[in-house]
Structures are given as structure tokens and as C-alpha cells.
């Protein structure tokens, strides 16, 4: 069963799932802090980290720390909104060079808030502090989005929910998972043939296809090739050519 937070690796890619509250006090399985994520990321030797997010957000400081660690990582970072990416979680979403939303997912951005106690001077200072804390999130959004800072701040003032389409239009997201490029059809067949011929050294760039479709084709090919090789071992064909091409599927 998938945990609320988990880190999985496959080859040179790692899949990080953040499906709970972002907090400095992770009391249960749903919760996660920046330290825990950073510690696990430091142990990885991968080229790409795919970060899947479904979170209402939480602690601003923890969210900013996770965002900065991911953005400054030597690995390529892709972020995926698998449900909600709200508040601090929407800031983490900005860490991706590629930021992909599912068609049935939402971003929510708003100003930082807190509880308070004290005299009038304390509250005036707290208001000023909150403006600065909010600005840190604004900076994260502005590093990616295509609208003006004034527009971003207005969206945050309004505590705005953004659909996948709206997020892409404003630059918060770079793509939508279910989106299909016009006039393009992608098949995993060429990837399968390349992997059988060249193994892990296979590198195939199919033009006029999205990065998302290319990755899906690669993942499908990996599973098919694995099954082909397992089946062909029983027939004494270590390459998998006979089992695959004699079936007519490789034509």
C-alpha cells in the first residue's frame, strides 16, 4: 500500500510522494518535515526526481526549505499535482523544471497567516513580518509564472484556487497530464525495439511529442522489455528477439 509519504527509486529516477501535511512536527504517517525529506534525498544517486504532491500545505518555513532544496538539487526535478497542491505545497510545486498537473487537480495560493498575542506594537510588527514571509512565496511563484507580481499578489489576497488549465495559462504549470498534442500519436514500439537492440544505452528522441508522452512510452517499454526477456529465457533466447519478433508484434 502506498504510504502518505514515500520515496521510491527505479534506475536513475526517484519518485517522491508528498501526500500529507507539511510540518516541523511530523507526529503521524501523513506528516512530513523538511529534514526528513532532505535526509533521504541526500542519499540518492539519481538524475531525475519526480515529486508527486497531494497536500493542503502547512508550515511555511518547512515548505520553503523543501522548495529550495529541490530547486537547488543537481538532479532534474519534475513536480506533479496529483490532487491538491495548496498553500506551502503549491510553493513546493514551483520547484519543478517541469510542473505537471492532472486535469482533475487544483492549486491554491494565499497569503501567509498566523495566530497572535500581544499589544498593539506586537500586532503591527507581526503584520509587517507576515508581509515579508508572504513575499518569499511570491518570489517562488514569480520564478516560474508568466503573469506580473501584482497579479500574483492579487490572486494570493483573494485566496485563489486554480484549475489545471488556469495554472498552465498563468505559468504556474508547464503541462497537463491528460492533454493530447494535436496531430501527434505516440507509441512505445520504437522504444521497445531500441531497448532490445541497445539495452540501457538506448536513447530515442521522438520529435513532435511532449516530454510527458515520451516518458510514458519509455515506462511502458521498460515493462514490456522486462516481460519479453523473462519469457524468452525459457526458450534459450537471451536477447528476446525470437519471442518478440516471431510473434509478429515487432513488425
Protein Blocks (a to p, Z undefined) as FASTA:
>chain_A
ZZfbdcddehjaccdddfbdddfbdfbfkbccfklmmmmmmmpccfbdcdddddebjafk
lmmmmmmmmmmpmbdcddddfbbaehjlmmmmmmpmbdcddfbbcddddddddddeddfk
lmmmmmmmmmmmmmmmmmmmmmmmmcdfklmmmmmmnopaddfklmmmnomagbdfklcc
ehiacdfklmmmmmmmnommbccddehiafklmmmmmmmmmmmmmmmmmmmmmnopanom
mmmmmnopmZZ
